[in-house]
């Protein structure tokens, strides 16, 4: 019995010390969170939008198409034509431009006169491509905001789960102390002690798994917000209610980014048909 009592005493003190350590650790974490700047969901969305290179590329594509539309509406540049006729290639006058009176040189400028409907169709095609680039930007922005919000919420809920598990572990230390005390007093069995410790071990396993999931969620969030992912998260925004009106559902669907993109792509196809039809009529040049 003395050996059992000697083994039980450190466990009791260890459990008390662990509970106080958990309380102190939670307090320090809370103070640290207040001292550091927290990262809200709205801030994450803004940071992700500011860091996105895809949005910059879409803006550049739209601007390039707008500039091409201006150029396509203008007549092509005039071309310089230089020619030599009846140039001798053998005999004493070969490759001479002045000895043979039949050798003629010509210099001229040619301007192609493109039909106005062709110019208009080509310009409209580039305008429609610019609209597609702008619609694609809205699609990219919607996907960016969705993925960023999902990464933020995933980390938030994983961290909340970790807090709950650590609280459960602190509470699980008390049954271990009670089981040890009962066993030393002869009122409990060794199976009770093992059962209490087994529950603690299960909680420890879940804590380790959740810590790994928190680390993974932080990495996923860092993909969108960079080093800002190292900041503690702020409170979860209110998502209990949604601004959803079924009466305006049809009009809202027309402005859905993906649907708007497909509409603009259809307009590009129609513009290509207009170009093909205008090309059936020939141009002339002077």
C-alpha positions in Angstrom: 0.0 0.0 0.0 2.8 2.4 0.7 4.2 2.0 -2.8 0.8 2.8 -4.2 0.5 5.9 -2.0 3.9 7.1 -3.1 2.9 6.8 -6.7 -0.4 8.5 -6.3 0.9 11.6 -4.5 2.8 13.1 -7.4 -0.2 12.5 -9.7 -2.4 14.6 -7.5 0.0 17.4 -7.3 0.7 17.1 -11.0 -3.0 17.4 -11.8 -3.4 20.5 -9.7 -0.4 22.1 -11.2 -1.6 21.3 -14.7 -5.0 22.8 -14.0 -3.4 26.0 -12.7 -1.1 26.0 -15.7 -4.1 25.8 -18.0 -5.8 28.7 -16.3 -2.7 30.8 -16.4 -2.0 29.8 -20.0 -5.5 30.8 -21.1 -5.2 34.1 -19.3 -1.9 34.8 -21.0 -3.3 33.9 -24.4 -6.3 36.2 -23.9 -4.0 39.1 -22.9 -1.8 38.4 -25.9 -4.8 38.4 -28.2 -5.9 41.7 -26.9 -2.3 43.1 -27.3 -2.0 41.9 -30.9 -4.1 43.3 -33.7 -6.8 40.8 -34.6 -7.7 39.7 -38.2 -11.4 40.1 -39.0 -13.1 38.4 -41.9 -13.7 41.7 -43.7 -10.0 42.6 -43.4 -9.0 39.2 -44.8 -11.2 39.8 -47.8 -9.7 43.2 -48.4 -6.1 41.9 -48.0 -6.8 39.0 -50.4 -8.2 41.3 -53.0 -5.2 43.7 -52.7 -2.7 40.8 -53.1 -4.4 39.1 -56.1 -2.4 39.3 -59.3 -5.2 37.7 -61.2 -7.4 40.8 -60.7 -4.5 42.9 -62.0 -4.1 40.7 -65.0 -7.9 40.9 -65.8 -7.7 44.7 -65.6 -4.8 44.8 -67.9 -6.5 42.5 -70.4 -9.6 44.7 -70.4 -7.5 47.9 -70.9 -5.6 46.3 -73.8 -8.8 45.2 -75.5 -10.2 48.8 -75.2 -7.1 50.2 -76.8 -7.3 47.6 -79.6 -10.9 48.6 -80.2 -9.8 52.2 -80.9 -7.1 51.1 -83.3 -9.4 48.6 -85.1 -11.8 51.5 -85.9 -9.2 53.3 -87.9 -7.9 52.8 -91.4 -4.7 50.8 -91.8 -1.5 52.7 -92.2 -0.4 53.6 -95.7 2.3 51.5 -97.3 5.3 52.6 -99.3 5.8 50.7 -102.6 9.1 50.7 -104.4 9.6 48.8 -107.7 12.2 48.2 -110.5 11.1 46.9 -113.9 13.3 45.6 -116.8 16.5 45.4 -114.8 19.2 43.7 -116.9 20.8 40.7 -115.2 23.5 39.8 -117.8 25.7 41.6 -120.3 27.7 44.7 -119.7 24.6 46.6 -118.3 23.7 43.9 -115.8 22.2 45.3 -112.5 22.5 48.8 -113.7 19.7 51.2 -113.1 20.7 53.9 -115.5 22.4 52.4 -118.6 19.4 50.7 -120.1 16.7 53.0 -121.2 14.1 50.2 -120.6 14.9 50.1 -116.9 12.2 51.8 -114.9 11.9 52.7 -111.2 8.7 53.4 -109.4 8.0 54.8 -105.9 4.5 55.2 -104.6 2.2 55.2 -101.6 -0.8 52.9 -101.3 -3.7 53.4 -98.9 -6.1 50.6 -98.3 -9.7 51.9 -97.8 -11.5 49.4 -95.5 -15.2 49.5 -95.5 -16.7 51.3 -92.6 -18.9 48.3 -91.5 -15.7 46.2 -91.3 -14.0 48.7 -89.1 -17.0 49.0 -86.9 -17.4 45.2 -86.6 -13.7 44.7 -85.7 -13.8 47.5 -83.1 -17.0 46.0 -81.6 -15.3 42.6 -81.3 -12.5 44.1 -79.2 -15.0 46.0 -77.1 -16.8 42.7 -76.4 -13.6 41.0 -75.5 -12.9 43.8 -73.0 -16.4 43.2 -71.5 -15.4 39.5 -71.2 -12.2 40.4 -69.4 -14.1 42.7 -67.0 -16.8 40.0 -66.4 -14.0 37.5 -65.8 -12.6 39.9 -63.2 -15.8 39.8 -61.3 -15.8 36.0 -61.4 -12.2 35.9 -60.1 -13.1 38.3 -57.4 -16.2 36.3 -56.3 -14.1 33.1 -56.2 -11.4 34.9 -54.3 -13.7 36.2 -51.7 -15.4 32.8 -51.3 -12.1 30.9 -50.9 -10.8 33.5 -48.5 -13.9 33.4 -46.3 -13.9 29.6 -46.2 -10.2 29.6 -45.2 -10.9 32.2 -42.4 -14.0 30.3 -41.1 -12.2 27.0 -41.2 -9.4 28.3 -39.0 -11.8 30.0 -36.7 -13.9 26.9 -36.0 -10.8 24.7 -35.7 -9.4 27.1 -33.1 -12.7 27.2 -31.2 -12.7 23.4 -31.2 -9.1 23.4 -29.8 -10.2 25.7 -26.9 -13.1 23.4 -26.1 -10.8 20.3 -26.1 -8.3 22.0 -23.8 -11.1 23.0 -21.4 -12.2 19.4 -21.4 -8.7 18.2 -20.7 -8.5 20.6 -17.7 -11.8 19.2 -16.4 -10.6 15.6 -17.1 -7.7 16.1 -14.6 -10.2 16.2 -11.7 -11.6 12.7 -12.2 -8.1 11.3 -12.3 -7.4 12.9 -8.9 -10.6 11.5 -7.5 -9.9 8.0 -8.9 -6.4 8.1 -7.4 -7.7 9.3 -4.0 -10.4 6.6 -4.0 -7.9 3.9 -5.0 -5.5 5.0 -2.2 -8.3 5.0 0.3 -9.4 1.5 -0.8 -12.8 2.7 -2.1 -11.9 2.5 -5.8 -10.3 0.0 -8.1 -7.3 0.3 -10.4 -9.6 0.0 -13.3 -11.2 3.3 -12.4 -7.8 4.9 -12.4 -7.0 3.4 -15.8 -10.4 4.5 -17.2 -9.9 8.1 -16.1 -6.4 8.2 -17.6 -7.7 6.6 -20.8 -10.3 9.4 -21.2 -7.4 11.9 -20.7 -5.4 10.1 -23.4 -8.3 10.2 -25.9 -8.6 14.0 -25.3 -4.9 14.4 -25.8 -5.1 12.6 -29.1 -8.0 14.9 -30.3 -6.0 17.9 -29.2 -3.0 16.9 -31.3 -5.2 16.2 -34.3 -7.0 19.5 -33.9 -3.6 21.4 -33.5 -2.5 19.9 -36.8 -5.8 21.0 -38.4 -5.4 24.5 -37.0 -1.9 24.6 -38.5 -3.2 23.5 -41.9 -6.0 26.0 -41.8 -3.5 28.8 -41.0 -1.5 27.8 -44.0 -4.6 27.8 -46.3 -5.5 31.3 -45.0 -1.9 32.5 -45.6 -2.3 31.6 -49.3 -4.8 34.5 -49.5 -3.7 37.0 -46.9 0.1 36.3 -46.6 1.8 37.1 -43.3 -1.5 38.5 -41.9 -2.5 34.9 -41.2 -0.1 35.0 -38.2 -2.5 37.4 -36.4 -5.1 36.1 -34.1 -8.6 36.0 -35.5 -11.3 38.4 -34.3 -14.8 37.3 -33.4 -16.9 35.6 -36.0 -19.3 37.9 -37.8 -23.0 37.4 -37.6 -24.1 35.0 -40.3 -27.4 33.9 -38.7 -29.4 35.9 -41.2 -29.0 36.4 -44.9 -30.3 39.3 -47.0 -32.3 37.1 -49.4 -35.4 38.2 -51.2 -37.1 35.6 -53.4 -39.0 38.3 -55.2 -35.8 39.6 -56.8 -34.2 36.2 -57.4 -34.5 36.4 -61.2 -32.9 39.8 -61.4 -30.2 38.7 -59.0 -29.4 35.7 -61.1 -28.9 37.9 -64.2 -26.2 39.7 -62.3 -24.5 36.5 -61.1 -20.8 36.8 -62.1 -20.7 33.4 -63.9 -23.9 34.1 -65.8 -22.8 37.6 -66.7 -19.5 36.1 -68.0 -21.4 33.7 -70.3 -23.6 36.5 -71.6 -20.5 38.5 -72.5 -18.9 35.5 -74.2 -22.1 35.1 -76.3 -21.7 38.7 -77.4 -18.1 38.0 -78.5 -19.4 35.1 -80.6 -22.0 37.4 -82.2 -19.4 40.0 -82.9 -17.2 37.3 -84.6 -20.2 36.5 -86.9 -20.6 40.1 -87.8 -16.9 40.2 -88.8 -17.3 37.1 -90.9 -20.3 38.6 -92.7 -18.5 42.0 -93.3 -15.5 40.2 -94.8 -17.6 38.9 -97.7 -17.5 42.5 -99.1 -14.2 43.5 -100.6 -12.2 46.6 -99.9 -10.4 48.9 -102.3 -7.2 50.8 -102.3 -5.6 53.8 -103.9 
